[in-house]
Structures are given as structure tokens and as C-alpha cells.
Amino acid sequence: MTTKPNTYSIGVIFTPIDWASFACSKFDIYNSWINGSTIFDPTMGQGNLLAALIEIGRLKGLSIDQMPVQNLFGNELNSEHYEEAIDRFKQDYKVDMQSNFTNSDIFELEPTEYDIIFGNPPWMNFTELPSEYKTKLKSLFIEYDLVENPKKMLLGSSRIDIAALVIQKTISDFLAPNGHAYFFQPLSLLLNDGAHDSFRRYKVKGIDFSVKQVFDFNETSVFPGVSTRHGLVHYRKNELVKYPISYYRCIDNEWLEQHAAPILSSTGPLSVYNKNSPSPLANFKPTHLKKSAKPRQGINTSGANSIFFFNSYEDIDTDTCRLNKTILLPKIFVFPLLVAENFKKSSISPKKWVLLPYTQEGKPLEKKTIQSHVLLWNYLKQHQTSLIARKGKMIQTWRDRGYWWALLGVGKYNFAPHKVVWEAYGRRTFEPTIFSGRWQVNQSLQAYIPTGDTPEAKRIQSALKNPIIEDYLHSLKMDGTMNWAQPGKISKLFNFID
């Protein structure tokens, strides 16, 4: 490893001290501390969470000598931030925290039990970590029950946030029995499908822990410039979670108390609903679908949109088209690509196009086949270096097999005669629309169900238009995000049969 761990600055989002004080007041952390509880911040940055406790004491008229500062403990990976925390407590509070603060990777720190954990772990997906740090942490995701085996780190589980690992690790190794933990964290751990299902077992190394309360900051600006959905979550060790849990959302600067519970599976994302209302899907009956009609996401170019997507199209002859005014390609491999405008009834003509060097069976074309189409081969060869350089384990697997022109999200389903498509990003209403013919679906902006005939497409569309489904999607509190395009969201609403 060429970079020392204490120089890392991974997913750093410092907690404003006024919001640290907010957490202290909501969960009575201050009084627990004053009455003798030890408090540990495992990723303390410059020490704002711990400093907030002292500031509350000052506001109550206490001097430093009257506060149990010796019961405040913190750890920070980054040496610069660690030194800043040490200096801050010396200058602002005239206390030396050298014996209470450690400069270490939390994953290497010797376990010590504390009554309360109060933290803001780094927010970053596994895929975005520095490569050498990924190698170091991979086994820990397995050890702390977030991933069953290393291969899953190459698939959907690679989207696990490192915050989940910090929470599992610290509850397991640093929290006293029956202790309480309070974390500022990405709400994807509670609200997103797929990668975080394992976290929502709320069990680590055989130890149960529960979610007690959630404060969803919603559109409140807690961390300026951060778009990730985030909140404040209370956990308790050695306790089974009891649903529904109290879920507070900040709406117009007021905290609305709602209920939250997983609906379709015990480890599914939380649905959030009004306290006096039944849970979403309470009277819902799933529709039967063939397995070939499973929901799908759109085409993913792995960062090569400029190579595969085009903004203009012109017929040249029966076999050839001109794209972006200068690029000649075989028509057979060029398809209309859905954009937001196409979901307006007045605009059904294509606005974008996509190149798919694939067979109708959803397989990447063989090299010999591409070379037989001279225009296609010349175009792809021109961009070979860029296509080979694309990042991501899935696309690199195709590259290593020799198919450096491959894309993700392409299969036989792309060439189904009909697609029932719904938009995700930017949408707050769920409006499944039927598109027939050669239309293709655009990355995670949309998702779809493929089908072979018109009556079946209409049946699927009718099932999806059940207002209960939109209520369910709204309950997941991910309106307007790409979350609605996750196929798992809709797959759970159907029974798939052969």
C-alpha cells in the first residue's frame, strides 16, 4: 500500500455544530453524558459532535470543570483532522484530549465498549473507494455480515455504502450491551432496494440491534452542497426491531411524525406512511407475469454516452443512416432512445438514438460479424481505446472476454415488440406508458417491463396503474430520484411464473 491510511479523506462530511446540538436534544444525549455515560465518536473529523455536548453545558451555565469531559472519546482516520480536533479542544476548552482521542482507522482500532456511540460515518459507496482501501475492506464486509461472499462485491452489493460497515463494526465492537447509537447517515441504508438488504437484517456477528427512530431531513439543508438523502437514526444494541418505527420528516421546518416499516419483505426498504393510515399495499393482490417479463433498467454505456448515443438521425439509403450529421452506420444497429419528451402524447417522434452492436437474442456481436459491417467496424475501432478504458467490474468482465464494444443492461428483452416504460428521475407521479417497436430505454432515468403482444402490454400497464402502487412508491420517500427505476421496486409487486 503506497498511501498511508491516516492520509485518507474518505466520504468526509463534517457535521455542523448546531445540528449536532439538535441530535443531543432529540435523544437526550447530553443528560446521559452528564449523568455518567461514556460517549464515543468513531469518525470524529474535527470533533463537532463531541464539542456540541460541551457547548450545551456552557449554555446551561456549567464550567469545563463541572462537565465530565473525561467521558468523551473520539477517533479519526485522517491525521490532519485529528490534530485539528486536539488543537480545538485545547484552545476552546483548555482540555488536553490526547488520551481520549485516537488517530487510527476505525477498522483497526482495538475494541473498547462505550455506553453511547454518536457519529457521522463517511458516506461513500464501495465502488468509489480508493482501490487499495477497497482491497483492505473487502473481507470486512463479509466479516460484519453485509456481504455473503467476495463475488457479490462485484455485483449489486458493490453499491453498499461504507457508512453501513462503520455502523455494523462500531455497534458490534464498540457499543456496550443494550447501548444506544446515534448516526447521521445516508438514508439509502434504510430506503433503497438491493445492496442494503443485508444491513436491514439489523444483526451483526449474531448480535441483534434495532432501529428506534429516524429523523429524515428531507429537503432541509443540513450539509450544504450534499445531495445525498440523509437523516439522523437511533439504534439500540441487543434489541429486536419492532415495527412500525417512529419516522419524523421535516416539512416546512416542522417535524411530522409518521410510521415506517418494510412491507414486501422483512429486509426490504422502509415504507413511510401516516400514523393513522394503514400501511401501503395492505389490500394489494399481486399480478401474475411470465419470468421473461421481469422489470428491467435501461441501457448503461458505462460512461460512453458520447460514443453510443446520438442527437440526430438521417436516412441515407435502405441500409445506412447518418448520425450527428457526420457518422455513417448500418441502420440495423441503430435504435430510437426514449427521453422525457417522448412521454408527452404530443411528442412521440425520436429525439435521440442509440447504437447497439448486438444480435436480436441480446448477445454482443462477434468480432467477425462487426468486421463484415465496415462502417460499424470503422466507427467502433475509432473509439476502441476509450471503450477499453471504461471503468467498472461488470463492463471490464465483458472487455476481458474480448467484447470491448459491449454495454450493460442489454439482453433479449431489449428487442421485445412492446415495452411498458415508466420514468424515474425527476418524476413524482408514476405513469407507465406503452412503447411498441424498436424503442430503447435510457439508463437509470427509466425502467420497463418487456412483453411480446399488445393485449399483454395493456394488461401490465393496467396493473401498474393501480393507485395503490403509486402510494407504495411515494411511501419509499424517493420521489424524483433514480430510485424508482430500480427493477426490484416493481418486481416485488408481481408473481413470476414459467
C-alpha positions as CSV (number, residue, x, y, z in Angstrom):
1,M,0.0,0.0,0.0
2,T,1.6,3.2,-1.1
3,T,-0.7,5.6,0.7
4,K,-0.7,5.7,4.5
5,P,-4.3,5.2,5.9
6,N,-4.0,8.3,8.0
7,T,-3.8,10.5,4.9
8,Y,-7.2,9.3,3.6
9,S,-10.1,11.7,3.5
10,I,-12.9,9.3,2.6
11,G,-16.5,10.5,2.3
12,V,-15.9,13.3,4.7
13,I,-18.9,15.4,5.6
14,F,-18.4,17.5,8.8
15,T,-21.5,17.8,11.0
16,P,-22.5,21.5,11.7
17,I,-22.4,22.0,15.4
18,D,-26.0,23.3,15.6
19,W,-27.2,20.0,14.1
20,A,-25.0,18.1,16.5
21,S,-26.8,20.0,19.2
22,F,-30.1,19.1,17.6
23,A,-29.3,15.4,17.9
24,C,-28.3,15.9,21.5
25,S,-31.6,17.4,22.3
26,K,-33.8,15.0,20.4
27,F,-32.2,11.9,22.1
28,D,-31.3,13.4,25.4
29,I,-27.6,12.6,24.8
30,Y,-26.4,15.5,26.9
31,N,-28.2,14.4,30.0
32,S,-26.9,10.8,29.6
33,W,-23.4,12.2,29.4
34,I,-23.8,14.5,32.4
35,N,-25.1,11.5,34.4
36,G,-22.0,9.4,33.6
37,S,-22.4,7.8,30.2
38,T,-19.3,7.4,28.1
39,I,-19.7,8.7,24.5
40,F,-17.6,7.7,21.5
41,D,-17.4,9.2,18.0
42,P,-15.7,6.7,15.8
43,T,-15.1,9.0,12.8
44,M,-15.0,12.4,14.6
45,G,-13.4,14.6,12.0
46,Q,-12.7,17.9,13.8
47,G,-14.8,16.8,16.8
48,N,-18.0,18.8,16.2
49,L,-20.3,16.1,17.7
50,L,-18.4,16.0,21.0
51,A,-17.9,19.7,21.1
52,A,-21.6,20.2,20.9
53,L,-22.1,18.5,24.3
54,I,-19.6,20.9,25.9
55,E,-21.4,23.9,24.2
56,I,-24.7,22.7,25.6
57,G,-23.1,22.5,29.1
58,R,-21.8,26.1,28.7
59,L,-25.3,27.3,27.7
60,K,-26.6,25.7,30.9
61,G,-24.0,27.7,32.9
62,L,-21.6,24.9,33.6
63,S,-17.8,25.4,33.6
64,I,-15.5,22.9,31.9
65,D,-14.5,21.5,35.4
66,Q,-18.2,20.8,36.1
67,M,-18.6,18.6,33.0
68,P,-17.4,15.0,32.6
69,V,-15.1,15.8,29.6
70,Q,-13.1,12.7,30.6
71,N,-16.1,10.6,29.3
72,L,-15.8,12.0,25.7
73,F,-13.9,9.8,23.3
74,G,-13.2,10.1,19.6
75,N,-11.3,8.5,16.8
76,E,-10.3,10.0,13.4
77,L,-8.6,8.3,10.4
78,N,-7.2,11.5,8.9
79,S,-4.2,12.9,10.8
80,E,-4.8,16.5,9.8
81,H,-8.4,16.4,11.1
82,Y,-7.3,14.6,14.2
83,E,-4.7,17.3,15.0
84,E,-7.3,19.9,14.4
85,A,-9.6,18.3,16.9
86,I,-6.9,18.1,19.5
87,D,-6.0,21.8,19.0
88,R,-9.6,22.8,19.0
89,F,-10.3,21.3,22.5
90,K,-7.0,22.8,23.8
91,Q,-7.8,26.3,22.5
92,D,-11.6,26.5,23.0
93,Y,-12.0,24.4,26.2
94,K,-8.5,24.3,27.7
95,V,-8.5,20.5,27.9
96,D,-6.0,18.0,26.6
97,M,-7.8,15.1,24.8
98,Q,-4.6,13.2,23.7
99,S,-5.5,10.3,25.9
100,N,-9.2,10.3,24.8
101,F,-8.7,10.8,21.0
102,T,-7.1,8.3,18.7
103,N,-5.7,8.7,15.2
104,S,-6.5,5.4,13.7
105,D,-8.6,3.6,11.1
106,I,-11.7,2.5,13.0
107,F,-11.4,-0.9,11.3
108,E,-8.0,-1.3,13.0
109,L,-8.7,0.2,16.4
110,E,-8.7,-2.1,19.4
111,P,-12.3,-2.6,20.5
112,T,-13.4,-0.8,23.7
113,E,-17.0,-0.6,24.9
114,Y,-18.8,2.7,25.3
115,D,-22.3,3.5,26.6
116,I,-23.2,5.7,23.6
117,I,-21.9,5.9,20.0
118,F,-22.5,9.3,18.5
119,G,-21.2,9.6,14.9
120,N,-21.3,10.7,11.3
121,P,-19.6,7.9,9.3
122,P,-18.1,8.6,5.9
123,W,-20.7,8.4,3.0
124,M,-19.2,6.6,0.0
125,N,-20.1,3.6,-2.0
126,F,-17.7,0.7,-2.0
127,T,-17.1,1.2,-5.7
128,E,-15.9,4.7,-5.2
129,L,-13.3,3.9,-2.5
130,P,-9.6,4.1,-3.4
131,S,-8.6,0.8,-4.9
132,E,-6.0,-0.2,-2.2
133,Y,-8.6,0.7,0.5
134,K,-11.2,-1.5,-1.2
135,T,-8.8,-4.4,-1.1
136,K,-8.3,-3.8,2.6
137,L,-12.1,-3.6,3.4
138,K,-13.5,-6.3,1.2
139,S,-13.1,-9.1,3.8
140,L,-14.7,-6.8,6.5
141,F,-17.9,-6.5,4.6
142,I,-18.1,-10.3,4.9
143,E,-16.9,-10.5,8.5
144,Y,-19.5,-7.9,9.6
145,D,-22.4,-9.6,7.8
146,L,-23.0,-7.2,4.9
147,V,-22.0,-9.4,2.1
148,E,-22.1,-13.2,1.9
149,N,-19.1,-13.8,-0.4
150,P,-16.5,-11.7,-2.3
151,K,-18.2,-12.3,-5.6
152,K,-21.1,-10.2,-4.5
153,M,-18.8,-7.2,-4.2
154,L,-18.6,-7.3,-8.0
155,L,-22.4,-7.3,-8.4
156,G,-25.2,-5.3,-6.7
157,S,-23.5,-5.4,-3.3
158,S,-20.7,-3.2,-4.6
159,R,-23.2,-0.3,-4.0
160,I,-23.1,-0.8,-0.3
161,D,-22.1,2.4,1.5
162,I,-19.1,2.3,3.8
163,A,-21.4,4.0,6.3
164,A,-23.1,0.6,6.7
165,L,-19.8,-1.1,7.6
166,V,-18.9,1.6,10.1
167,I,-22.3,1.2,11.8
168,Q,-22.1,-2.6,11.9
169,K,-18.5,-2.5,13.1
170,T,-19.0,0.0,15.9
171,I,-22.2,-1.5,17.2
172,S,-20.5,-4.9,17.3
173,D,-17.1,-3.9,18.7
174,F,-17.5,-0.5,20.5
175,L,-21.0,-0.4,21.9
176,A,-21.8,-1.7,25.4
177,P,-24.6,-4.2,25.8
178,N,-28.0,-2.5,25.5
179,G,-26.2,0.7,24.5
180,H,-27.5,3.4,22.2
181,A,-26.0,4.6,18.9
182,Y,-26.9,7.8,17.0
183,F,-25.7,8.3,13.5
184,F,-26.0,11.0,10.8
185,Q,-26.2,8.7,7.8
186,P,-27.3,8.3,4.2
187,L,-30.9,7.2,4.2
188,S,-30.2,4.8,1.3
189,L,-29.3,2.3,4.1
190,L,-33.0,2.3,5.1
191,L,-34.8,3.3,2.0
192,N,-33.0,1.8,-1.0
193,D,-33.6,-1.6,-2.6
194,G,-30.9,-4.2,-3.2
195,A,-27.4,-3.5,-1.8
196,H,-28.6,-2.6,1.7
197,D,-31.0,-5.5,2.3
198,S,-28.2,-7.2,4.3
199,F,-27.9,-4.2,6.5
200,R,-31.6,-4.2,7.2
201,R,-31.3,-7.6,8.9
202,Y,-30.1,-5.5,11.8
203,K,-27.8,-8.2,13.0
204,V,-24.0,-8.3,13.2
205,K,-22.0,-11.3,14.4
206,G,-25.1,-12.8,16.0
207,I,-26.0,-9.6,17.8
208,D,-29.4,-8.0,17.2
209,F,-29.8,-4.3,17.1
210,S,-32.9,-2.3,16.4
211,V,-33.8,0.9,14.7
212,K,-35.7,3.0,17.2
213,Q,-36.3,6.4,15.5
214,V,-35.5,8.1,12.2
215,F,-35.3,11.9,11.6
216,D,-35.4,12.4,7.8
217,F,-34.1,15.9,7.0
218,N,-36.0,15.7,3.7
219,E,-35.1,19.0,1.8
220,T,-33.6,20.7,4.8
221,S,-30.0,21.8,4.2
222,V,-28.1,20.1,7.0
223,F,-24.9,19.5,4.9
224,P,-24.6,22.3,2.3
225,G,-23.8,21.1,-1.2
226,V,-24.7,17.5,-0.3
227,S,-27.4,16.0,-2.5
228,T,-27.5,12.5,-0.8
229,R,-30.7,11.9,1.1
230,H,-29.7,11.9,4.7
231,G,-31.1,11.7,8.2
232,L,-30.4,11.0,11.9
233,V,-31.0,7.5,13.1
234,H,-31.2,6.0,16.6
235,Y,-30.2,2.3,17.1
236,R,-30.1,0.1,20.2
237,K,-27.9,-2.9,20.7
238,N,-29.3,-6.3,21.9
239,E,-32.9,-5.5,20.9
240,L,-35.1,-6.7,18.1
241,V,-36.6,-4.1,15.9
242,K,-40.3,-3.5,16.4
243,Y,-42.4,-2.2,13.6
244,P,-43.7,0.3,12.9
245,I,-40.9,2.6,14.0
246,S,-41.3,6.4,14.5
247,Y,-40.2,8.2,11.4
248,Y,-40.0,12.0,11.5
249,R,-39.9,14.1,8.3
250,C,-39.0,17.8,8.2
251,I,-41.7,19.5,6.2
252,D,-41.8,23.3,6.1
253,N,-39.5,23.4,9.2
254,E,-41.9,21.3,11.2
255,W,-41.3,17.7,12.2
256,L,-44.2,15.4,11.1
257,E,-44.3,12.1,12.9
258,Q,-45.1,9.2,10.7
259,H,-44.7,5.4,10.8
260,A,-42.3,3.3,8.9
261,A,-41.9,-0.5,8.2
262,P,-40.8,-2.8,5.4
263,I,-43.8,-4.1,3.5
264,L,-42.9,-6.7,1.0
265,S,-40.1,-8.5,2.8
266,S,-38.5,-8.3,6.2
267,T,-35.3,-6.8,4.9
268,G,-36.9,-4.6,2.3
269,P,-36.7,-0.8,2.2
270,L,-38.8,1.1,4.7
271,S,-42.2,2.4,3.6
272,V,-43.2,5.6,5.3
273,Y,-46.9,6.4,5.9
274,N,-49.2,8.5,8.1
275,K,-49.6,7.3,11.7
276,N,-53.4,6.9,11.4
277,S,-53.4,5.2,7.9
278,P,-53.0,1.5,7.0
279,S,-49.6,0.6,5.6
280,P,-49.3,0.8,1.8
281,L,-50.3,-2.4,-0.1
282,A,-52.4,-3.5,2.8
283,N,-55.1,-4.9,0.4
284,F,-52.9,-5.4,-2.6
285,K,-53.0,-8.6,-4.7
286,P,-50.0,-9.2,-7.0
287,T,-50.5,-9.8,-10.7
288,H,-49.1,-12.9,-12.4
289,L,-46.4,-12.4,-15.0
290,K,-44.1,-14.6,-17.1
291,K,-40.5,-14.7,-15.9
292,S,-39.5,-13.2,-19.3
293,A,-41.4,-10.1,-18.3
294,K,-39.4,-9.2,-15.3
295,P,-38.8,-5.4,-14.9
296,R,-35.5,-4.1,-16.4
297,Q,-33.4,-1.0,-16.2
298,G,-32.4,0.8,-19.4
299,I,-29.1,0.7,-21.3
300,N,-26.0,1.7,-19.5
301,T,-23.0,2.7,-21.6
302,S,-20.6,2.8,-18.6
303,G,-19.6,6.4,-19.3
304,A,-19.6,6.1,-23.1
305,N,-22.8,8.0,-23.9
306,S,-20.9,10.2,-26.4
307,I,-20.0,7.1,-28.4
308,F,-23.3,5.2,-28.3
309,F,-25.9,8.0,-28.0
310,F,-26.7,10.4,-30.9
311,N,-28.8,13.6,-31.2
312,S,-29.7,13.5,-34.9
313,Y,-30.6,10.9,-37.5
314,E,-31.0,10.9,-41.3
315,D,-31.8,8.1,-43.7
316,I,-29.1,7.7,-46.4
317,D,-30.4,4.6,-48.1
318,T,-32.1,1.3,-47.3
319,D,-29.2,0.1,-45.2
320,T,-27.4,3.2,-43.9
321,C,-28.1,6.2,-41.7
322,R,-26.2,9.4,-40.8
323,L,-26.0,10.2,-37.1
324,N,-24.9,13.6,-35.6
325,K,-24.7,14.8,-39.2
326,T,-21.3,13.1,-39.9
327,I,-21.4,9.5,-38.7
328,L,-22.5,6.8,-41.1
329,L,-23.7,3.5,-39.6
330,P,-25.8,0.5,-40.5
331,K,-29.5,1.1,-39.7
332,I,-30.0,-2.3,-38.3
333,F,-27.9,-1.5,-35.2
334,V,-29.4,2.0,-34.5
335,F,-32.5,2.4,-32.4
336,P,-34.6,5.3,-31.1
337,L,-33.8,6.1,-27.5
338,L,-36.5,7.3,-25.1
339,V,-36.2,10.7,-23.5
340,A,-38.6,12.7,-21.2
341,E,-40.2,14.4,-24.1
342,N,-41.4,11.1,-25.6
343,F,-43.7,10.6,-22.6
344,K,-45.8,13.5,-23.7
345,K,-48.5,12.3,-26.1
346,S,-47.8,15.2,-28.4
347,S,-44.2,14.1,-29.0
348,I,-43.8,10.5,-30.0
349,S,-41.1,11.0,-32.6
350,P,-37.5,10.1,-31.6
351,K,-35.2,12.8,-30.2
352,K,-32.2,10.6,-29.5
353,W,-30.8,7.3,-30.9
354,V,-28.6,4.6,-29.6
355,L,-26.1,2.2,-31.2
356,L,-26.5,-1.4,-30.1
357,P,-23.9,-3.8,-31.7
358,Y,-26.0,-6.8,-30.6
359,T,-27.9,-9.7,-32.0
360,Q,-31.7,-9.9,-31.6
361,E,-31.0,-12.5,-28.9
362,G,-29.3,-9.8,-26.8
363,K,-25.8,-11.1,-27.3
364,P,-22.9,-8.8,-28.3
365,L,-21.9,-9.2,-31.9
366,E,-18.9,-11.3,-32.6
367,K,-15.9,-9.5,-34.0
368,K,-16.2,-11.2,-37.4
369,T,-19.8,-10.0,-37.7
370,I,-18.8,-6.4,-36.8
371,Q,-15.9,-6.5,-39.3
372,S,-18.4,-7.6,-42.0
373,H,-20.2,-4.3,-41.5
374,V,-17.4,-2.0,-42.5
375,L,-19.0,1.2,-41.3
376,L,-19.7,-0.3,-37.9
377,W,-16.2,-1.7,-37.5
378,N,-14.5,1.5,-38.5
379,Y,-16.6,3.5,-36.0
380,L,-16.0,1.2,-33.1
381,K,-12.3,0.8,-33.9
382,Q,-12.0,4.6,-33.9
383,H,-13.2,4.6,-30.2
384,Q,-11.6,1.3,-29.1
385,T,-9.1,3.0,-26.7
386,S,-11.9,4.8,-24.9
387,L,-14.2,1.8,-24.8
388,I,-11.5,-0.5,-23.4
389,A,-10.7,2.2,-20.7
390,R,-14.2,2.2,-19.3
391,K,-14.3,1.5,-15.5
392,G,-16.4,-0.9,-13.5
393,K,-16.1,-4.6,-12.8
394,M,-19.1,-5.6,-14.9
395,I,-18.0,-3.8,-18.1
396,Q,-14.4,-4.9,-17.6
397,T,-15.6,-8.5,-17.5
398,W,-17.0,-8.1,-21.0
399,R,-13.8,-6.4,-22.1
400,D,-11.7,-9.2,-20.7
401,R,-13.8,-11.7,-22.8
402,G,-12.9,-9.7,-25.9
403,Y,-16.2,-7.8,-26.2
404,W,-14.9,-4.3,-25.6
405,W,-17.9,-2.8,-27.5
406,A,-20.4,-4.3,-25.1
407,L,-22.9,-2.3,-22.9
408,L,-24.7,-3.1,-19.7
409,G,-28.5,-3.6,-19.5
410,V,-28.8,-5.3,-22.9
411,G,-30.4,-8.6,-23.4
412,K,-33.1,-10.4,-25.4
413,Y,-35.6,-8.2,-23.5
414,N,-34.4,-5.1,-25.3
415,F,-35.8,-6.4,-28.6
416,A,-39.3,-7.3,-27.3
417,P,-42.0,-5.9,-29.5
418,H,-43.6,-3.9,-26.7
419,K,-42.3,-2.2,-23.5
420,V,-44.3,-0.8,-20.6
421,V,-42.0,2.0,-19.5
422,W,-42.0,4.4,-16.6
423,E,-39.9,7.5,-15.8
424,A,-37.9,7.8,-12.6
425,Y,-35.6,10.7,-12.3
426,G,-37.4,14.0,-11.7
427,R,-40.8,12.3,-11.6
428,R,-43.3,12.5,-8.7
429,T,-46.1,10.6,-10.4
430,F,-46.0,7.0,-11.7
431,E,-47.2,6.9,-15.2
432,P,-46.4,3.6,-17.1
433,T,-46.6,4.1,-20.8
434,I,-46.6,1.5,-23.7
435,F,-44.0,1.9,-26.4
436,S,-44.0,-0.5,-29.3
437,G,-41.4,-1.2,-31.9
438,R,-37.6,-0.6,-31.7
439,W,-37.7,1.9,-28.8
440,Q,-34.9,1.5,-26.2
441,V,-34.9,2.7,-22.6
442,N,-32.4,5.2,-21.2
443,Q,-30.2,4.1,-18.4
444,S,-31.5,4.6,-14.8
445,L,-33.7,7.5,-15.9
446,Q,-36.4,4.9,-16.8
447,A,-37.3,1.3,-16.3
448,Y,-39.6,-1.1,-18.2
449,I,-41.3,-4.4,-18.5
450,P,-40.8,-6.2,-21.9
451,T,-43.6,-8.2,-23.4
452,G,-44.5,-9.9,-26.7
453,D,-48.0,-8.8,-27.6
454,T,-50.3,-5.8,-27.3
455,P,-53.0,-7.3,-25.0
456,E,-50.4,-8.4,-22.5
457,A,-48.8,-4.9,-22.6
458,K,-52.1,-3.4,-21.9
459,R,-52.8,-5.8,-19.0
460,I,-49.4,-5.0,-17.4
461,Q,-50.0,-1.2,-17.9
462,S,-53.4,-1.6,-16.2
463,A,-51.9,-3.5,-13.3
464,L,-49.2,-0.8,-12.8
465,K,-51.8,2.0,-12.9
466,N,-53.4,0.7,-9.7
467,P,-53.2,3.8,-7.5
468,I,-52.0,1.6,-4.6
469,I,-48.7,1.2,-6.4
470,E,-48.1,4.9,-6.7
471,D,-49.0,5.2,-3.0
472,Y,-46.4,2.5,-2.3
473,L,-43.7,4.2,-4.3
474,H,-44.4,7.5,-2.5
475,S,-44.1,5.7,0.8
476,L,-40.5,4.9,0.0
477,K,-39.7,8.7,0.0
478,M,-37.5,8.6,-3.1
479,D,-39.8,10.6,-5.4
480,G,-37.9,12.4,-8.1
481,T,-34.7,10.2,-7.8
482,M,-33.5,7.4,-10.0
483,N,-34.6,5.1,-7.2
484,W,-37.9,4.5,-9.0
485,A,-36.0,2.9,-11.9
486,Q,-34.7,0.1,-9.7
487,P,-36.4,-3.0,-11.1
488,G,-36.6,-4.6,-7.6
489,K,-39.1,-1.9,-6.6
490,I,-41.6,-3.2,-9.1
491,S,-40.6,-6.8,-9.3
492,K,-41.9,-7.3,-5.7
493,L,-45.4,-6.4,-6.9
494,F,-45.7,-9.4,-9.3
495,N,-45.7,-13.2,-9.0
496,F,-43.5,-14.5,-11.8
497,I,-44.3,-17.9,-13.3
498,D,-42.9,-20.0,-16.1
